[in-house]
Amino acid sequence: MSLGIAVRHSACRRCTKCIRSCPTRAMRIFQGMVRVDDELCMGCGECIRVCPWKAIEVRQDSWDTIRKNQNLLLTADPSFYVQTGSSGRTGALQDSLTRLGFEDISDYISTAYDLAALAIGRQINERKPEELPLISTYCPAVLRLIQLNHPELIRHLVGVESPLEIGIDYWRNTTGRGESVALIAPCPAMSQLQSLPAGRVKSNFDHVVIIRQVIRTLISEGMAGNELPRSFERHGRWLMWALHGGETRHIAATMGRPLTSIVATGIRNVQDLLNELELGRLGCVEYLECRMCDQGCLGGVATSESRFMSLVRLQNLNINWTLNKEERERLLELYATDLWRFSAPIQALEQKSLSGDIQEAMTRLRKMNEIYTTLPGIDCGSCGHPSCRAMAEDLARGEGEITNCIFKLKERITDLSTQIFELCGKNPETPTSLREHEIDGREGVQE
Amino acid sequence: MSSAYVESYVVDGNELVAIGEASTKIKAVLKMLGISSDLIRRAAIVAYEAEMNLVIHGGGGSMSLEVGPGSIKILAVDTGPGIPDINKAMTEGFSTASDKIREMGFGAGMGLPNIKRNSDNFELTSEVGKGTTLKSEILLQKT
């Protein structure tokens, strides 16, 4: 398993919806097959949302194998826990997992979220005002977007690992155990954590399965409970990270003061916000909580429940935001261990320039502009490139052919048929006519 | 042979919603040319602030980008009211923007100082009643 999404070519109808919807233009149709550029894919799952043929799916391991494996630890993204239940109440999904034979380690995970919130708050306080705002690294798709399109914002990233990873580290350190761990993920980006860990060399997750897959089993087997365990209400702060604004609220709670933050969810909002930060227009803001999905992780493409219903359930939780003295002391001890800190730097992903050599890049850019002006500009996608501009860019790099554009193909055919027609109108001096002429001449002589 | 790459853009003074269009294009061009991200960031700030000045004060105008050899040059020209006192205009916080503009979150008086801070060479010429010309140069390699 290398990346977050997989294309089922047998179901794909080459309708081009996916390649045109991709925010990082990571997809092409080449030789009749949808291709994904691993370097550019950020795992947002937009292609999965728009595919009418259900031909694109989140990569995951076999749930059947995972659930039969008794030596496996299973941990879930917070959004998992609000996928079922009557209106306003949350299903006791942790109990369901326990009944399947999986150990409950949610106490460790919940503590890790407290720790992450505390560590982020500390980082905000430690920064000089001109170095703010810090940007959340919780959503792996946002992190990747920054690495790809906003490398200059990397210095704004908060250096705290995913609390899901911290939780496993904490559990391993405390218990000394070393079983394999599987993650129940709400989206391709989270499932990508396994192969592309953020801020660490190796992920704690050995397997990934998506929320929808697990919930389907639990519902079909009548195991999706209806009540939330009391412990979740008491320590439910971490569940709120699945909701837009939940992370900010948790951080503010550990800081003991209000936090000036902007919460942006959905691709367009996130892109706009990052552009504004790049232009230096977000003075006085301390924190940016960005989530690639609408409403936050609840809107993940691999969840099973309506994001609006899971939102209602989360909002109805009676969350205790105040850490008691004992909790705070334990957190400060953990904070001192650096368990939460990035152990590998976040690096910029190479920009896709037209050439490594600036003169060559200029030549190609001029060529690209020339090509672009001759293209129809309707971005139909029939050529297999996501837009006319992307096609011009690919052609300038020497990839693809101009006649992949159906309009250019038609022009070529028109030109050729005009030439053919002109040729047909010519009366060539063929050997046949020459012979007739000669014969005529000879006949004349004979007469 | 070393030659410059030039592109120009028309900035419509009546289109407040389209602010940022030219600077977005400039950023995309620089990215494709493989310019380093720090220089792109500086050029994007210069272009954006210059574009805003064209819309807010200049009543529209034209912008151009020239890349190479050795530097990125951004030029913004308008035929608007002009700046009576350039020194005053360069003061941080000084602004003549209307209330309408301020309500939109612009006009904090940081534009010109911001452009200057991000440029290696900066030139501002203006004549009241005629217009304003802004030239900014960012060196590709600092000597």
Interface residues (C-beta under 8 A of the other chain):
Chain A: P151 E152 N275 E278 L279 G280 A348 Q351 K352 S353 L354 S355 G356 I358 Q359 A361 M362 L365 R366 M368 E393
Chain B: M1 S2 S3 Y5 G20 S23 T24 V29 K31 M32 L33 G34 I35 S37 D38 I40 R41 A44 I45 Y48 V67 G68 N114 L140
